[in-house]
Amino acid sequence: MSNASVYYDLLRRPHVTEKASDLSEKGVYVFEINKLANKMHVRMAVEKIFKVKPVKIAVTLGAGKLMRNRNNNRVQIKKQVIKKAFVYLKKGDKIEFV
């Protein structure tokens, strides 16, 4: 995994919500990641892209949103499942998003 584009493919984008912005003030950053990525992949990508060393990484898998089809009243999944990584940094470290 030496190619830089591989690291950018693992960290899809920062997950920007009110809760994530509140966490970023405390040194916790939230990213949407590839579904095949694990904690070690996220750790290597953050170190290579942002040049900071994470203290802790937590990975969660969000549930897809279920909706009913109006025609036949069957349950169908409309929204994809999101895999998120919570990256905890030391007190002085920051990640800047442009």
Phi, psi and chi 1 to 4 in degrees:
 res  aa     phi    psi   chi1   chi2   chi3   chi4
   1 MET       -   59.8  -63.8  179.2   94.4      -
   2 SER   -97.5  -17.1   61.1      -      -      -
   3 ASN   -74.7  133.1 -165.1   -0.5      -      -
   4 ALA   -66.8  -31.9      -      -      -      -
   5 SER   -66.4  -25.6   64.9      -      -      -
   6 VAL   -66.1  -40.1  173.5      -      -      -
   7 TYR   -67.0  -38.7  -64.8  118.1      -      -
   8 TYR   -70.1  -25.8  -74.8  103.0      -      -
   9 ASP   -75.6  -29.8 -168.2   33.4      -      -
  10 LEU   -70.5  -47.9  -70.8  174.7      -      -
  11 LEU   -91.9   99.4  -65.1  178.4      -      -
  12 ARG   -65.7  -56.7  -63.8 -107.2  168.5  105.1
  13 ARG  -165.1  160.2   63.3 -176.1  146.6  -92.5
  14 PRO   -70.9  140.8   13.1  -18.2      -      -
  15 HIS   -88.2  106.5 -170.6   70.9      -      -
  16 VAL  -102.4  106.4 -178.2      -      -      -
  17 THR  -141.2  175.2   58.5      -      -      -
  18 GLU   -64.0  -42.4  -74.1 -176.1   38.4      -
  19 LYS   -64.9  -40.6 -175.4  175.7 -178.8 -179.9
  20 ALA   -67.2  -36.0      -      -      -      -
  21 SER   -70.9  -33.6   62.3      -      -      -
  22 ASP   -66.0  -38.8  -70.7  -18.3      -      -
  23 LEU   -68.7  -33.4  -73.6  173.8      -      -
  24 SER   -66.3  -26.3   66.2      -      -      -
  25 GLU   -68.7  -24.0  -65.6  172.0    0.0      -
  26 LYS   -94.5    2.5  -61.4  174.8 -176.6  175.0
  27 GLY    92.5   18.4      -      -      -      -
  28 VAL  -117.0  123.6 -179.5      -      -      -
  29 TYR  -114.5  141.0  -63.7   90.2      -      -
  30 VAL  -113.2  130.7 -175.6      -      -      -
  31 PHE  -126.3  145.2  -66.3   95.9      -      -
  32 GLU   -84.5  131.2  -70.3 -178.0   23.3      -
  33 ILE  -123.0  168.6   61.4  172.6      -      -
  34 ASN   -64.2  145.5 -169.7  -17.4      -      -
  35 LYS   -67.1  -21.9  -69.8 -178.6 -176.0  170.7
  36 LEU   -91.7   -5.4  -59.9  176.4      -      -
  37 ALA   -78.4  148.9      -      -      -      -
  38 ASN  -122.7 -174.1   58.6   20.7      -      -
  39 LYS   -61.2  -40.4  -69.8 -179.2 -176.8 -176.7
  40 MET   -66.5  -39.2  -67.6  -54.6  -64.3      -
  41 HIS   -63.2  -43.1  -68.1  139.1      -      -
  42 VAL   -64.8  -41.9  172.8      -      -      -
  43 ARG   -60.0  -46.9  179.6 -179.8  -60.4  -82.2
  44 MET   -64.3  -39.7  -70.0 -171.7  -44.8      -
  45 ALA   -67.1  -42.3      -      -      -      -
  46 VAL   -65.7  -39.9  167.9      -      -      -
  47 GLU   -64.8  -40.8  -73.1  175.6   -1.3      -
  48 LYS   -76.1  -41.4  -66.9  -71.4 -177.1 -179.5
  49 ILE   -79.4  -49.6  -65.1  171.2      -      -
  50 PHE  -100.9   -5.6  -60.6  109.2      -      -
  51 LYS    59.0   37.2  -51.8  -71.4 -169.5 -107.1
  52 VAL  -128.5  154.9  -67.2      -      -      -
  53 LYS  -105.4  115.2 -167.9  163.5  177.9   99.9
  54 PRO   -70.5  144.0   -6.7   14.5      -      -
  55 VAL   -83.1  -42.2  175.6      -      -      -
  56 LYS  -149.3  149.0  176.1 -179.6  152.8 -176.9
  57 ILE  -133.9  130.7  -64.8  175.2      -      -
  58 ALA  -120.0  135.2      -      -      -      -
  59 VAL  -117.0  130.9  176.3      -      -      -
  60 THR  -127.3  156.0   62.2      -      -      -
  61 LEU  -121.2  111.7 -168.1   62.1      -      -
  62 GLY   -76.9  153.4      -      -      -      -
  63 ALA   -81.8  145.6      -      -      -      -
  64 GLY   -73.8  151.8      -      -      -      -
  65 LYS   -85.6  127.6 -167.2  171.6 -168.9  179.0
  66 LEU   -94.7  136.4  -61.8  176.0      -      -
  67 MET  -136.4  152.9  -58.0 -162.1   57.8      -
  68 ARG   -94.1  142.6  -69.4 -159.3  176.7  -92.1
  69 ASN   -76.9  132.0 -172.4   -9.4      -      -
  70 ARG   -72.4  -25.9  -68.3 -178.5 -177.9  174.5
  71 ASN   -76.0  -48.7  -64.9  -25.2      -      -
  72 ASN  -118.9    5.8   55.9   10.9      -      -
  73 ASN    61.5   27.4 -152.2   22.2      -      -
  74 ARG   -93.8  152.4  -69.8 -173.0 -178.6  171.6
  75 VAL   -81.9  128.8  174.5      -      -      -
  76 GLN  -130.8  147.1  -65.1  178.2  -20.8      -
  77 ILE   -86.0  123.3  -63.5  176.1      -      -
  78 LYS  -102.9  -30.2  -65.7  -72.1 -175.5  179.6
  79 LYS  -112.0  137.8 -168.6  171.5 -179.1 -177.0
  80 GLN   -72.3  158.1  -73.0 -173.6  -16.3      -
  81 VAL   -78.3  136.4  176.1      -      -      -
  82 ILE  -109.6  130.8  -62.3  174.2      -      -
  83 LYS  -102.0  124.5 -169.4  170.0 -174.3  179.0
  84 LYS  -118.2  150.0  -64.4 -175.1  -75.5 -172.2
  85 ALA  -122.6  127.9      -      -      -      -
  86 PHE   -97.9  116.5  -66.9   84.7      -      -
  87 VAL  -106.2  116.4  178.6      -      -      -
  88 TYR   -95.6  129.2  -66.0   79.1      -      -
  89 LEU  -115.1  165.2  -60.7  179.1      -      -
  90 LYS   -66.0  168.0  -71.2 -169.9  -64.1 -171.4
  91 LYS   -60.0  -40.5 -165.0  154.4 -168.6  135.4
  92 GLY   -86.0  -16.0      -      -      -      -
  93 ASP   -80.3  148.1  -69.0  -16.8      -      -
  94 LYS  -141.0  155.4  -80.8 -170.5  172.6 -177.0
  95 ILE  -117.9  123.8  -66.8  177.9      -      -
  96 GLU  -100.8  129.1  -65.1  -67.6  -31.0      -
  97 PHE  -103.2  132.8  -59.1  116.8      -      -
  98 VAL   -95.0      -  178.8      -      -      -
